[in-house]
Amino acid sequence: MKKILIIGFVAAAMLLTACTKGKFHVDGTISEAKDSMLYFENLGLDGAVTLDSVKLDDKGAFAFCADAADAPEFYRLRIAGQIINVAADSTETITITAKYPTMSSDYTIAGSKDNETLRELAIKQQTLQQAINAVETNNALDAKVQQDSVANMIAAYKKEVRDNYIYKYPMKSFAYFALFQYIFTNGMPQYVFNPQTNPEDIKVYGAVATSWDTYFPGSSRGENLHNIAIHNMKDQRILQNQQKKIVVQADKVVDTGILEIALPDNMGVVRRLTELKGKVVMLDFHAFASNGSTERILSLRELYNKYHDRGLEIYQVSLDQQKHFWQTQTEALPWICVYDPNGGSAERYNVQSVPTFFLIDRNNTLQKRDVQISDIEKEIESML
């Protein structure tokens, strides 16, 4: 009996060491969430990956840990669509106190000044979105007034975040976080800072990229920022040179930029939505386990067979939970089908139910979502 007890104590000690040495910790409580599944996810460059999860009891206590990185890395706590973002780059302990189902906005964070600032930015983003929603649903304002008001609010937000957070502290995790904030206007997602469409935003990306090159040399996120900045600077130079040679008609200029999705297909190959530039794309969110799936897939086959040779591509995101079932259902499909059981891509595109689809033109510009379309073939024809 003694021998068994000793082995048990040794195992417990090893477990404690495994979650202590070279780790950072995220703990705390989320009240009013009994029996809810709380997920701890790493927000990598290719999307969210679940690291751990726990079913909360009536006290709502939780504790997670992960390997400390040499550069800031990003994570989130998630219950359904409610999310709390955190960043970590050392063996710190971050303590969060929240209340469900409003945990995205109703939470406090301790143990990390950078995460307190990240929370400030998250709340500011939510406040901006609420203000935009209020303007867009105000029937007393005409469309032009609504558009101008929203544009002014976004411009003011960008200036505040750029001057007071990014330019002052470009090496901080919250500066990187701010670069990738996005909001919805008229139901469509858009980045607050978009170097693809705004030359001034390239400078903002460049400031953070330069700082991360200095403070976190060789980090994948720093290199990614550097590549984004350089790529878009090249695009701007090309555009400037073209403008010197030809007269560009204003009605021919099209803004580009969509929220990237990079997920594995049924062969394990990561497929990026932006790589389909040059084609008309139906971005389709689907669950093969849902009622009516077979009939819908047949209708998509008809569209694909009719228009694919003319430049239509379907990029389908499966939100099914059973991976094997999804692989079986998609093995014979001719279009791109990727797997996102955590639903992160759906959240980014404000998808509330499936099936839902969007149409993206040849310039990588998101044009319409399904609720705005009465005749899908007519819309596709017009974009082809």
Disulfide bonds with the S-S distance in Angstrom:
Cys19-Cys65 1.92
